[in-house]
Amino acid sequence: MKTSKSSATPAKSKTGSKNKSNTKSSTQSSSDVAQGLRQLFEDELKDIYWAEKALTKAIPKMIKKATSDELVSALEDHLEVTQGHVQRCEQAFEILGKPARAKKCEAMDGLTKEAEEIMSSTAEGVVRDAGIISAAQKVEHYEIASYGTLCAFARTLGENEVADLLEQTLNEEKEADATLTQVAESAINSEAANEGVEE
């Protein structure tokens, strides 16, 4: 019986210490996750800040290569809006008490390079215009996904003022995407499809 008693005691003590260790680790983990999410949010904000600044240089190249008046007008409008997006990102950094720093966005770098490749490999006219719209919409879809995620992160972190600010940009990206779809469907896609068919 003595043996049984003495063997039960350390087992109990071992389990108790294990539970304490799990509780402590869980608390630390929760704190680390919150800090990690904030870091991820700030990194993603730096990423989209770089992307918006890159677009202020990429959109004028698209405008120069586009031939449709409707497309040129849509791109010019969006260039002006994009300059406002750069300023909004800077406001977001200011609210967060962080310096406005950009971190190279590999995705946007790839998308703008693809746009340049499309423009250089297509003949001037409706086919190139269709290609420009395709490239521009890929950019818009990337930005919609990015701003949607940033808004969700900001609200989770209790940064509602920043979330409201970024949501304005998100809505403008959705409007730009809808406008590009309208431009494509109104004439450009069908004209590009019929180019060279009729002699």
C-alpha positions in Angstrom: 0.0 0.0 0.0 2.9 2.3 0.7 4.2 1.7 -2.7 0.9 2.5 -4.3 0.6 5.7 -2.3 4.0 7.0 -3.2 3.6 6.2 -6.9 0.3 8.0 -7.1 1.6 11.2 -5.6 4.3 12.1 -8.2 1.8 11.2 -11.0 -0.7 13.7 -9.7 1.9 16.4 -9.2 3.2 15.8 -12.8 -0.3 16.3 -14.3 -0.9 19.5 -12.3 2.4 21.0 -13.4 1.5 20.1 -17.0 -1.8 21.9 -16.8 -0.2 25.0 -15.4 2.4 25.0 -18.2 -0.4 24.7 -20.8 -2.3 27.6 -19.4 0.8 29.8 -19.4 1.7 28.8 -22.9 -1.8 29.6 -24.1 -1.7 33.1 -22.6 1.6 33.8 -24.2 0.4 32.4 -27.5 -2.7 34.7 -27.5 -0.6 37.8 -26.9 1.9 36.7 -29.5 -0.9 36.2 -32.0 -2.3 39.7 -31.4 1.2 41.2 -31.8 1.8 39.1 -34.9 -1.5 40.2 -36.5 -0.6 43.9 -35.9 2.8 43.4 -37.5 1.2 41.6 -40.5 -1.3 44.5 -40.8 1.4 47.1 -40.8 3.5 45.1 -43.3 0.5 44.7 -45.6 -0.2 48.5 -45.4 3.5 49.1 -46.4 2.9 46.7 -49.3 -0.2 48.4 -50.7 1.4 51.8 -50.1 4.2 50.7 -52.5 1.7 49.3 -54.9 -0.3 52.6 -55.1 2.8 54.6 -55.6 3.9 52.2 -58.4 0.5 52.7 -60.1 0.9 56.4 -60.2 3.8 55.7 -62.7 2.2 52.7 -64.4 -1.2 54.2 -65.3 0.2 57.1 -67.4 1.9 54.5 -69.6 -1.4 52.8 -70.1 -3.0 56.1 -70.9 -0.3 56.8 -73.5 -0.8 53.4 -75.2 -4.7 53.4 -75.1 -6.6 54.5 -78.2 -10.2 54.4 -77.0 -11.4 57.8 -75.7 -13.6 56.1 -73.2 -10.7 54.0 -71.9 -8.4 57.0 -71.8 -11.0 58.9 -69.8 -11.5 56.0 -67.3 -7.7 55.6 -66.8 -7.2 59.4 -66.3 -10.0 59.4 -63.7 -8.4 56.5 -61.9 -5.0 58.0 -61.9 -6.4 61.0 -60.0 -8.2 58.6 -57.6 -5.0 56.6 -57.1 -3.0 59.7 -56.1 -5.7 60.1 -53.4 -5.1 56.5 -52.4 -1.5 57.2 -51.8 -2.5 60.1 -49.5 -5.0 57.9 -47.6 -2.3 55.3 -46.9 -0.1 58.1 -45.5 -3.1 59.2 -43.3 -3.5 55.6 -42.1 0.2 55.5 -41.1 -0.3 58.8 -39.3 -3.3 57.6 -37.3 -1.3 54.5 -36.3 1.6 56.7 -35.2 3.9 55.0 -37.7 6.2 56.5 -40.4 4.8 56.1 -43.9 7.2 53.5 -45.3 6.7 51.5 -48.5 7.7 47.8 -48.8 8.1 46.5 -52.3 5.0 44.7 -53.4 6.2 41.8 -55.5 2.6 41.1 -56.8 2.1 44.6 -58.0 5.6 44.7 -59.5 4.6 41.5 -61.5 1.3 42.9 -62.6 2.7 46.2 -63.9 5.4 44.3 -65.8 2.8 42.1 -67.3 0.9 45.2 -68.4 4.0 46.5 -70.1 4.5 43.2 -71.8 0.9 43.2 -73.1 1.3 46.7 -74.4 4.6 46.0 -76.2 3.4 42.7 -77.8 0.1 44.0 -79.2 -0.6 46.3 -82.1 -2.0 49.8 -81.5 -5.8 49.7 -81.5 -8.7 47.8 -80.0 -6.8 44.6 -79.3 -4.2 46.6 -77.2 -7.0 48.4 -75.5 -8.6 45.1 -74.6 -5.2 44.0 -73.2 -4.8 47.2 -71.2 -8.3 46.6 -69.6 -7.4 43.0 -68.8 -4.1 44.2 -67.1 -5.9 47.0 -65.3 -8.6 44.7 -64.0 -6.0 42.2 -62.6 -4.6 45.2 -60.7 -8.0 46.2 -59.4 -8.8 42.7 -58.3 -5.5 42.5 -56.4 -6.2 45.8 -54.7 -9.8 44.8 -53.8 -8.5 41.7 -52.1 -5.7 43.6 -50.4 -8.0 46.4 -49.1 -10.7 44.0 -48.0 -8.1 42.1 -45.9 -6.7 45.3 -44.5 -10.1 46.6 -43.5 -10.8 43.3 -41.7 -7.5 43.3 -39.9 -7.9 47.0 -38.9 -11.4 46.2 -37.4 -10.1 43.1 -35.6 -7.3 45.3 -34.0 -9.8 48.0 -33.0 -8.3 50.5 -35.5 -11.8 51.6 -36.7 -10.7 55.0 -38.0 -8.1 53.4 -40.2 -10.6 50.8 -41.3 -13.1 53.5 -42.3 -10.4 55.3 -44.3 -9.3 52.1 -46.1 -12.9 51.2 -46.8 -13.3 54.4 -48.9 -10.4 53.2 -51.0 -11.8 49.7 -51.3 -15.1 51.1 -52.6 -13.3 53.2 -55.2 -11.3 50.2 -56.4 -14.6 48.3 -56.9 -16.0 51.3 -58.8 -12.9 51.4 -61.0 -13.3 47.7 -61.8 -17.0 48.1 -62.7 -16.1 51.1 -65.0 -13.4 49.0 -66.8 -15.9 46.2 -67.3 -18.4 48.7 -68.7 -15.8 50.1 -71.1 -14.8 46.6 -72.3 -18.3 45.4 -72.8 -19.6 48.6 -74.5 -17.5 48.2 -77.6 -13.8 47.3 -77.2 -14.1 43.5 -76.7 -16.5 43.0 -79.6 -14.4 45.3 -81.9 -11.2 43.4 -81.0 -12.9 40.1 -81.8 -14.1 41.4 -85.2 -10.8 43.1 -86.1 -9.5 41.8 -89.3 -12.6 39.6 -89.9 -14.2 42.0 -92.3 -12.1 42.9 -95.3 
